[in-house]
Amino acid sequence: MKYRALFPLALACSVFSCQAADFQLRLIGSTALPTGTKFQGVEFGGISGLDRAADGSYVAISDDRGGERGTPRFYQMNLDYDATGFKAVTINSQIYMKRPDGSAFPSNARTVDPESIRVAPNGNLYWSSEGNWNADPKLRFQPFVREMTSDGSFVREFSTPAMFNYVDNATTGGRSNKLFEALTVAPNGTVWTANEDALIQDGKITSLNNGSTVRVTALNPLTGQSGAQYAYQLPPIPLDAAPGAPFGPDNGLPELLALSDTRFLAVERAFASGVGNTIRLVLTDTTGATDVSGIASLDGASGAISPMSREVLLEMAIQYQGITLDNVEAISWGKTLDNGNRTLVLAVDNNFAANQSTQFMAFEVSAVPEPQSWALMLAGLLGVVARRHVPGRNRGAV
């Protein structure tokens, strides 16, 4: 989103009193690690979650389930960039997530599907898994949100609502590979998670013709119990797959980033095979939304509930400022620039595919001038326009 594109938007909002975001984004730059990059003999990739630690380093979780490239793991990394662009990406260490019994998840079987990671206020790490659906109950693993230490050791598992559990992947419960993708921590410590696309009982998943409803769920960091839950409405898929594509288009909510106790940045990611990715950064808020934690099914309930607000801040379709968009699944706050502005970092899950890469994009976050400032600027602009159109005015006069 370029500054020159933001000026008319902010100006229009000040004139018509619309509720626009109070910040704007500028792309700083991007960099990528090629698929096939190895660290300590294991292929790096599948980055589905990213968060910045207090020391300025980052933790990045891979969605390698086990039985693919290696043992389920996360990384400690450094991302070096400034206001002019990216300089380097450094992988410092690779850590295995541990099970409650202290053992690592197996490297030769799918028992977990890591999707997001966040630094907890106490220095530990929260992480989410979509689980793994299988028709055989012995090979079925439920989704979860857990806390672990920085060395991957198990601390506890949050009590997430049973409505998200896999049942039969047909009539009720979670859909395969559509569960706890998003995870964030609000300033008050509340942990929030969301499913990627609709639960079966909540209606259809997104398509070219319809959107879907996902649930954003609060988890109490003191009790470990779930609390309020709000409906977030995903829009229809924006672009169809190319003719003859091996699979159809897709859309989902892969990540959330808390801006306040009620306000979030949501990442919406759509993919059309043979066409490309559409990435949206959306401002959303629970204020005024209905708590749907006690509603068993949201299918057909749109008229009876108020969903979270949704305001698109930035839409990047296929290409953005010369960068080909890819499978963005992670978002994190980044460093503070020398000018005092904060930054955001997006990261791509390359699916370990040869035609993709692990891409990182950095954005500068700057404040939009207050409405009073825009009003003064508007008055000045109107004055200039009026002076330029006074009949008979001598343009050479002082």
N, C-alpha and C positions, 0 to 999 in steps of 0.2 A: 504494500500500500504506500504509494508515494505521497510526499507532503503536498504536492500540487493537486493531487486528487482529494486530499482531505480538507483543504480550505473551503471549497464550495459546500461540502457536507456540513462542516461545523458552522458555517455562516447560515445555511438554511435552518439548522437546528436552533440557532439563537433567535432567528426571526420568528419561527413557528413554534418555539418552545417544545420541541420533541425531546424525548429522553435518549440522548446519544451517549456513547462512552466518553469518559473524561480523559482518555489517553489515545495515542496513536502509535502506529508501528512503522518502523523503517527497516528494510532488509539491510543488514550489515554485510552478509556474505555467507558462503557455504563451503563445505569441504566434504570429502567422502573417503572411506576406506573400501578398497575393492573386495568383492566376494572372493573367498579363498584365503584372506589374510588369517594367519595363524598366530596364536599367542600361547606359549608353553606347549606347543604341539597340538593345540585344539583350535578348530576353526572359530573365528570371531564372527558374530553376526546375530541376526534375530533380535535386535535391540527393540524391546517393546515398552520399556520404562526407563526413565532417567530422572535423577534428582541431584541437586547440589548440596554438598555437605558444608558444615561450618568452616572447614579449613580451605574451602574454595575448590576442592576436588569434586568429582561426580561419581555417583554409583549408577550403573547401567545394568539392567537385567535382560538376559537372553531368554527367548521363548522356546529354546531347545527343550523338548519334553523328556528327553532320554530316549535312547533307541534311535537317535538320529545322528547328531554330531558328537555327542558326549554326555557327561553328567550335567544335570540342570545346575545353572551357575549364574553369578553376577560378577561384574567387573568394577574395579576402582580405576578411574581415569582422570586425565586432565585435558581440558579443552582450552586452547590458547587462542584468543582473538582480542581485537580491540575495535575501536570505532571505524577502522578502515577495512577490516576483513578478518578472516580466519588465518591463523598462522600454523597451527599444528594440533594433532590429536595424539595423545600418548596413553597407551594402556599400561597401567602400573601393576595390577594384580588381578587374579582370577580366583573367586571364592565359591565353593559349593554350598548350596542351601542344605541344611540338615533336617532330617525327620525328627519327630519327638524322641525316638530312641537314641538319637545322636549319630545315626548313620547317614551317609549321603544318599540322595535319591539314586536309584539304579541308572546306569548308563545304557542299559540294553533293553529297557521297557518303558512304555509311556505310563507314568503314574502321576504326572503333574503337568500343568501347562502355565508356566510363569508368564505374567503379563505386565505387571506394574510394580514399581518400587518407590518408596518415599522414606525420607529421613524422619524419624520420630523425635519429639522434643527432648527425650532423654538420651539421644545419640544412637539408639537402636534403629532398626529398619523395619518398616511395614512392607509386606509384599502380598500380591494377589495371584491366584491361580484360577484358571477356567475349569480345572479338572479335566477329566477325559471320559467322554461317553463311550460306552461299549454295551452291546445288548447282553453280554455275559456279566452278571452282577459281580463276579469275582475279579473282573478286569475293569470295572467301573470305578472311577475316582471322582468324588464330589468337589465342587469349587470351594475355595476358602479365601479368607484374609488372615494372615498370620503376622506375628512379630518375631524377629530374630535379632541376634546380636550382630555386630559388624563382622564377625568371623563365620556367620551363617548358622550359628547354633539356635535351635528352637527355643522360643520363650513362651509363646501361647498362641491360641487360635481364637479369633473373635467368633461370637455366636451369630452367624448370619441367618436370615430368615429361610425356613425350609422351602419356601416357594421357589427358590433358585436351584434347588437340587435336581439332578437328573432323575427322571422317573421312567419314561418310556420313549422320550424323544419324539413323541407323536401327539399325545392328547393333553398333557399338562407338564409343568415344570420347565427346567432349562432346556434350551436348544443346544445341540452340540457346537462347541467352539464359539458361543455367543454370550458368554457370561462375564465374569469380573475382569474386564479389560481396564477400567478406569479406577484410579485411586488417588486421593489427595488428602492433605491435612490442613484444616482451617486454623486460623490464628488462635482460636480458643481450645485447640487440641482435638476437636472432633475429627474423626476419620470418616471420609466419605468414599463410597464405592458405587459403581454402576455397571449394569450389564450392557454388553455391546449392542444387542438388538433385542427385540421383544421376547419376553417369556411366551411360551405356547398359549397359556391361558389369557395373555394380554392382547392377543390378536396376531395379525399377519406381520411378518418381517418386512422391511422396506423393499420396494420394487420401483419400477419406472412409473407406476400408476398410483402408488400409495406410500405414505410414510409409516412410521411405527412409533410405539411408545415404550420407553425404557424407564427403569426405576432407579433413582438416585437415593441411596440409603445411607443414613447416618449410623456410625458405630461409636459407642461411648468408650473412650480410652481408659476410663477408670474401672468400669464394670465389665467391659468386653461385650456388652449386649447391644443389639440393634435398637434404633430409635425411630425417629421420623423418617418418612420416605416420600419422595416427590416424583411426579411424572415429568419426564423430559421428552418432547416430541421431535423425533427425527423426520426430516423432510423426505420426499421421494428421491430416488436415485436420479442425479441430474443428466447422465449420459448413458446411452446403451452401449453394449459391447459391439465390437466390429462383426460384420457378417462372417459366419463360420468360426467364431471364437470358441475355444474349448470349454468355456464356462461363461455363465451370465454375469451381469453387473452386480455390484455389492455396495452396501453403505453401512456405516456403523459409528458408534461412539467409542473410540479407543482410549480417550484420556480426558481427565479433568485437572484443572489447576486452581486452587483456592486463591481468591483475591481478598476475601474477607470471610466472616463467619457465614454469610449467605450468598455471596457473589462468586462466580467461577468463570474461568475460561474453559470452554469445551472445545475439544478437537473433533470435528466430523470428517471422516475419511470415506470417500467414494472411489470405487475402482471399476473401470470398464475395460475388459480384456481387449487388447489391440488398439485401444484409444488412449488410456492413461488415467491418472489420478486427479481427483478434485479434492482439495483440502480447504476446509473452512475453519476459521477461528471464531468462536461464537461467545458473546457475553450472555451469561444466564444467571438468574437469581431465584432463590426460593421464596423471597418475600411475596406474600399474597397467594402463594401456591397452596393447593390442598394436600394435606397429609394423607397419602393413600396406603399407608402401611396396613390398615385394617380392611382394605378392599381386595377381595380375592382375585377378581378379574377386572382388567381395565378395558377389555374388549367391548366397544360400544359405549364406554362411559365418558367420552370426551365432553359431552354436554353437561355432565354432572360434576365435573371437577375443573379446577383451574390449574393448568400445568405451569412449570417454571417458565419465566420469560425467556425470550430468545431473540438476540440481536446480532446479526452477522457483522463482525468487525473487519474481517479480511477473507476474501475468497480467492484462492489460487487454483486455477483450472488448467490442467495439463502442463503449462509452462508459466513461470512467473519471473519476470525480469531476467530472462535468459536461462533460468534454471528449470530443468525438467522435474516436475513433481513426482515423488515416489510414495511409498507406503508409510506415511507419517503415523507413528503410533505413540510417540512420547513427547512430552513438553515439560520444561523445567525453567524456574527462574535461573538466570545466569549472573554474571558479575555486574558490578556497578562501574560504568565508564568514568573516565576522568572528568567528564562534564557533569557528573552527578546523576545521569539517567541510568535506570535499571535496564536489564536485557532479558530476553527470553531465548531459549534454545529448543529447537525441534529436532527430533531424531527419527530415523527411518528403520523399520524392520525390513531387511533385505530378503527375508524368506530363504536365505542361503542360496539364492538363485543367481546363476551366472550373468543374467541380463539385468541385475539390480546391484546396488551398492549400499553400504551403510553411510547414509548421508546425514550431515549435521547442518542446520541453518540457524543463524543468530539474527535477532531483531533488536533494535533499540526501541525502548518504550519511553515516550516523552508525553508531557501533559498537553492537552488541548487548552488553549487560553480560556479563561473564565468568560461566561456569557457577557459580562459587563464590558470586557475587553473587545469582544466581537461587535457589541453594539456601538462602541466608540469607533471601531474600524469601519463599520458599516456606515455610520454617520459621515465619517470622513470621505468614504468612497462616494456616497450619494452627493456630498458637497462638490467633489471633483467632477462628477458627472454633470451636475447642474451647471457648474461654471463653464464646462465645455460646451453646453448647449444653450447658453444665453444668447438670444437673437441679437445680432449686430455687434457682439463683443469683439473687440480688436485683440486677436490672439497675441499680438506683439506688445500689448500694453502691460505695464508693470502694476 
